[in-house]
Structure formats: structure tokens, C-alpha cells
Amino acid sequence: MGETPTRPVLITGGGRRIGLALAHHFLQQQQPVIVSYRTRYDAIGVLEKAGALCLQADFSTDEGILAFAETVKSHTSGLRAVIHNASAWLPESPDRSLSDIMQQMMQIHVNAPYLLNHAFEPLLRGHGHSASDIIHFTDYVVERGSDKHIAYAASKAALDNMTRSFARKLAPEVKVNAIAPALILFNESDDAEYRQQALNKSLMRIEPGEKEIIELVDYLLSSCYVTGRSFAVDGGRPLR
């Protein structure tokens, strides 16, 4: 008998930062990876050379979301995990419509995961008890709120709540959890003053890097029992 093909891990927004680090991590483990990207950074070509299937996707419309889901289905009949990492960070601003800001934040952080989880349910089910996973990336502001990114915080809070609903719906075949990070990686453009201010906001006062997230994702995928939970990776920032 032939070997059962390894099911891919799907990572949305896998062209930069944490999504990119996770994609390379899984590829190094000989785990097939499918990545969605909005903008084709140089890193996408690197991922493709390493063996990832990289698919351009537009999550700003329902049509774009559902078209992406159909493309994924045309490439695989099963998924090991769906990691919702795609994100946007829009502040409230006088030169933007507040309704437009809220709509954009809810579209990317709530509607896209909602539609994709439903679309990929047949690909995640049918592989055994706790054999598949969904992971939502939320934010530490779910707990704290934000006066400058109100729509962003609200959309991430909705995604946090949706974690528990999908955990109930998909158990026991599919585990559904959330990761709520604060500072993980600085941007190259962040100056020294900004970096020090950001470090001072947490109890641990370090830039931990991708390793903290990668190890938590590995744990969640290896667990046969943990579902419907949110895991803070924030250095104790809400306690400051």
C-alpha cells in the first residue's frame, strides 16, 4: 500500500514576519505548506524555492476569500492545520471614514477566518480525533482595549470569541485555539527610542522573536486535548 500523503499546513499572510517564520519552520520539518499572500515580497519566491505553494489572495471581498478557498481545494483534499495570520492595523484617523475602518478590520480579522473555516471544514475533518487544528492570531489588546485602534481591537476580540464557537462546532476532530501576542518582533524601521519605549511596556522587557510563537504552535498542534483557549504571548504587558 502507498503512504498517505502528508496534509499541508495553510498559513494566511505568510509572506512576512511571524507567518513567514512559521512557513520556513514547517518546511524545515518536511511539512507541506500553503501560504496566502496579498503582496508578492521577495520572501515569497524564497518560500516557493523551498517547496511552499504560495497563492495570491485578496481577502478584502467575500468573492476573493471564497475564490482563494476554491483554489486551495483544487490543490489538496485535506489540511493538517489552518493558521489565520493575515492581519491589518488601521488606526482611527480624521482622514478616513470610521465606517470604512471598521469594515476593513472586521473583513480581514473576522469575515475571512469565518468563511475560510467553514469552507475548509471538509478538509480538516475525517482524519481522526484531534488530528487537525485551526489557530487564530488575535492580539493582547483583546484583553486591554485600545484608544487609538478601536476597530482593530474590536475585530480581534470578535476573532477571539469565534475561537470558542468553532472549537465547539468542530470538536473532537479539530482543535481550535487562539494566540494573543504583544511585541514579538520589531520592524527594521523602528528607531532606538521607539524600541526602548516598547520594551518598557512589558514586564519581561525583551523582544522575544519568532521562537516563542513557533514553540507554542508546535505545542498546540501536538496536543490531543487543548481546544477553545487563548494563549497570551505578551511578556506580561497587560500587567504594566
C-alpha positions as CSV (number, residue, x, y, z in Angstrom):
1,M,0.0,0.0,0.0
2,G,1.2,3.6,-0.7
3,E,1.8,6.0,2.0
4,T,-0.9,8.5,2.9
5,P,0.2,12.0,1.7
6,T,1.1,14.5,4.4
7,R,-1.6,17.1,4.7
8,P,-0.4,20.7,4.2
9,V,-0.4,23.4,6.9
10,L,-2.1,26.5,5.5
11,I,-0.9,29.9,6.7
12,T,-2.6,33.1,5.7
13,G,-0.4,36.2,5.4
14,G,2.7,34.1,5.2
15,G,4.9,36.5,3.3
16,R,6.3,38.5,6.3
17,R,7.3,38.3,9.9
18,I,5.6,35.6,12.0
19,G,3.8,34.0,9.1
20,L,7.0,33.7,7.1
21,A,8.9,32.3,10.1
22,L,6.2,29.6,10.6
23,A,6.3,28.7,6.9
24,H,10.0,28.1,7.0
25,H,9.8,26.2,10.3
26,F,7.3,23.7,8.8
27,L,9.2,23.4,5.6
28,Q,12.3,22.5,7.5
29,Q,10.3,19.7,9.2
30,Q,9.4,18.4,5.7
31,Q,5.8,19.5,6.3
32,P,4.0,20.7,3.2
33,V,2.9,24.4,3.4
34,I,0.4,26.5,1.6
35,V,0.8,30.2,2.0
36,S,-1.5,33.1,1.1
37,Y,-0.1,36.5,0.4
38,R,-1.5,39.8,-0.7
39,T,1.7,41.5,-1.9
40,R,4.5,39.5,-3.5
41,Y,7.5,40.2,-1.4
42,D,10.9,38.7,-2.3
43,A,10.3,36.2,0.6
44,I,7.5,34.6,-1.4
45,G,10.0,33.5,-4.1
46,V,12.3,32.1,-1.4
47,L,9.3,30.1,0.0
48,E,8.5,28.7,-3.4
49,K,12.0,27.6,-3.9
50,A,11.9,25.9,-0.6
51,G,8.8,24.0,-1.7
52,A,5.8,26.0,-0.4
53,L,2.7,26.5,-2.5
54,C,2.2,30.3,-2.5
55,L,-1.2,31.7,-3.6
56,Q,-2.0,35.3,-4.1
57,A,-5.3,36.2,-2.2
58,D,-7.5,39.2,-1.8
59,F,-9.4,39.0,1.5
60,S,-10.9,42.5,1.1
61,T,-14.0,40.9,-0.5
62,D,-16.1,37.8,0.1
63,E,-15.5,36.9,-3.5
64,G,-11.8,37.0,-3.0
65,I,-12.0,34.9,0.1
66,L,-14.1,32.2,-1.5
67,A,-12.0,32.2,-4.6
68,F,-8.9,31.5,-2.5
69,A,-10.7,28.7,-0.7
70,E,-11.6,27.0,-4.0
71,T,-8.0,27.4,-5.3
72,V,-6.8,25.6,-2.1
73,K,-9.3,22.8,-2.6
74,S,-8.0,22.3,-6.1
75,H,-4.6,21.6,-4.7
76,T,-5.4,19.3,-1.8
77,S,-8.1,17.1,-0.4
78,G,-7.0,17.6,3.3
79,L,-5.4,20.1,5.6
80,R,-3.4,19.5,8.7
81,A,-4.0,23.0,10.1
82,V,-5.2,26.4,9.2
83,I,-3.3,29.3,10.8
84,H,-5.0,32.6,10.4
85,N,-2.2,35.1,10.5
86,A,-3.3,37.6,7.9
87,S,-3.8,41.0,9.5
88,A,-4.0,44.7,9.1
89,W,-3.5,47.5,11.6
90,L,-5.6,50.6,10.9
91,P,-5.8,53.4,13.5
92,E,-8.8,55.7,13.7
93,S,-7.9,58.8,11.7
94,P,-9.6,62.1,10.7
95,D,-8.8,61.4,7.0
96,R,-10.5,58.0,7.0
97,S,-14.2,57.1,7.2
98,L,-14.8,55.4,10.6
99,S,-17.3,53.0,9.0
100,D,-14.7,52.1,6.4
101,I,-12.0,51.4,9.0
102,M,-14.4,49.2,11.0
103,Q,-15.5,47.4,7.8
104,Q,-11.9,46.7,6.8
105,M,-10.9,45.4,10.2
106,M,-13.9,43.1,10.5
107,Q,-13.4,41.9,7.0
108,I,-9.8,40.7,7.4
109,H,-9.9,39.6,11.0
110,V,-13.4,38.2,11.3
111,N,-15.1,37.6,8.0
112,A,-12.1,36.0,6.3
113,P,-11.5,33.4,9.1
114,Y,-15.2,32.8,9.4
115,L,-15.7,32.0,5.7
116,L,-12.5,30.0,5.4
117,N,-13.1,27.9,8.5
118,H,-16.5,26.9,7.0
119,A,-15.0,26.3,3.6
120,F,-12.2,24.2,4.9
121,E,-14.2,22.1,7.4
122,P,-14.4,19.1,5.0
123,L,-10.6,19.3,4.5
124,L,-10.0,19.3,8.3
125,R,-12.5,16.6,9.3
126,G,-12.3,12.9,8.7
127,H,-8.7,12.4,9.8
128,G,-9.2,11.2,13.4
129,H,-9.6,12.5,16.9
130,S,-7.8,15.9,17.4
131,A,-6.0,15.3,14.1
132,S,-6.4,18.8,12.7
133,D,-6.1,22.4,14.0
134,I,-7.2,25.9,13.5
135,I,-5.2,28.7,15.1
136,H,-6.4,32.3,15.2
137,F,-3.9,35.1,15.8
138,T,-5.5,37.7,17.9
139,D,-3.7,40.4,20.0
140,Y,-3.1,41.3,23.6
141,V,-5.5,44.3,23.1
142,V,-8.4,41.8,23.2
143,E,-7.9,42.0,27.0
144,R,-6.9,45.6,27.3
145,G,-8.6,47.5,24.6
146,S,-7.0,50.4,22.6
147,D,-7.9,54.0,22.4
148,K,-6.1,54.6,19.1
149,H,-7.0,51.3,17.3
150,I,-10.6,50.8,18.5
151,A,-11.8,49.0,15.4
152,Y,-8.7,46.8,15.2
153,A,-9.1,45.8,18.9
154,A,-12.9,45.1,18.4
155,S,-12.2,42.9,15.4
156,K,-9.6,40.9,17.2
157,A,-11.9,40.5,20.2
158,A,-14.5,39.1,17.8
159,L,-12.0,36.6,16.4
160,D,-11.1,35.6,20.0
161,N,-14.8,34.8,20.7
162,M,-15.1,33.0,17.4
163,T,-12.3,30.7,18.6
164,R,-14.5,29.2,21.2
165,S,-17.5,28.9,18.9
166,F,-15.6,27.0,16.2
167,A,-14.0,24.8,19.0
168,R,-17.5,23.7,20.0
169,K,-18.6,23.2,16.4
170,L,-15.6,21.2,15.2
171,A,-14.6,19.1,18.2
172,P,-13.4,16.4,18.7
173,E,-11.8,16.1,15.3
174,V,-10.5,19.7,15.0
175,K,-8.9,21.7,17.8
176,V,-9.4,25.5,17.6
177,N,-7.2,27.9,19.7
178,A,-6.0,31.5,19.6
179,I,-2.6,33.1,20.2
180,A,-2.7,36.7,21.5
181,P,0.8,38.3,21.1
182,A,2.1,41.7,22.0
183,L,5.6,42.7,20.9
184,I,7.3,39.8,19.2
185,L,9.4,41.4,16.5
186,F,10.5,44.9,15.8
187,N,10.3,46.3,12.3
188,E,13.6,47.3,10.7
189,S,12.5,50.9,10.6
190,D,11.8,51.2,14.3
191,D,14.4,53.6,15.9
192,A,16.1,53.1,19.2
193,E,13.9,55.4,21.1
194,Y,10.7,53.6,20.0
195,R,12.2,50.2,20.7
196,Q,13.1,51.2,24.3
197,Q,9.6,52.6,24.9
198,A,8.0,49.4,23.6
199,L,10.3,47.2,25.7
200,N,9.4,49.2,28.8
201,K,5.7,48.4,28.3
202,S,6.1,44.7,29.2
203,L,7.3,43.1,32.4
204,M,9.9,40.9,30.6
205,R,11.3,43.9,28.6
206,I,12.7,41.9,25.7
207,E,12.0,41.3,22.0
208,P,11.4,37.5,22.2
209,G,11.5,36.8,18.5
210,E,9.6,34.1,16.4
211,K,10.8,31.2,18.6
212,E,8.1,31.9,21.3
213,I,5.3,31.7,18.7
214,I,6.8,28.7,16.9
215,E,7.1,26.6,20.0
216,L,3.6,27.4,21.1
217,V,2.2,26.5,17.6
218,D,4.1,23.2,17.8
219,Y,2.6,22.5,21.2
220,L,-0.9,23.2,20.1
221,L,-0.6,21.0,17.0
222,S,0.9,18.2,19.1
223,S,-1.8,18.3,21.9
224,C,-4.7,15.9,21.8
225,Y,-6.7,17.8,24.5
226,V,-6.3,21.6,24.3
227,T,-9.1,23.4,22.5
228,G,-11.1,26.6,22.7
229,R,-8.4,28.5,24.6
230,S,-6.5,31.8,24.0
231,F,-2.8,31.9,24.8
232,A,-1.2,35.2,25.7
233,V,2.4,35.7,24.5
234,D,2.8,39.3,25.7
235,G,5.6,39.4,28.3
236,G,3.1,40.4,30.9
237,R,2.3,43.7,29.1
238,P,-1.4,43.9,30.3
239,L,0.0,43.9,33.9
240,R,2.1,47.1,33.5
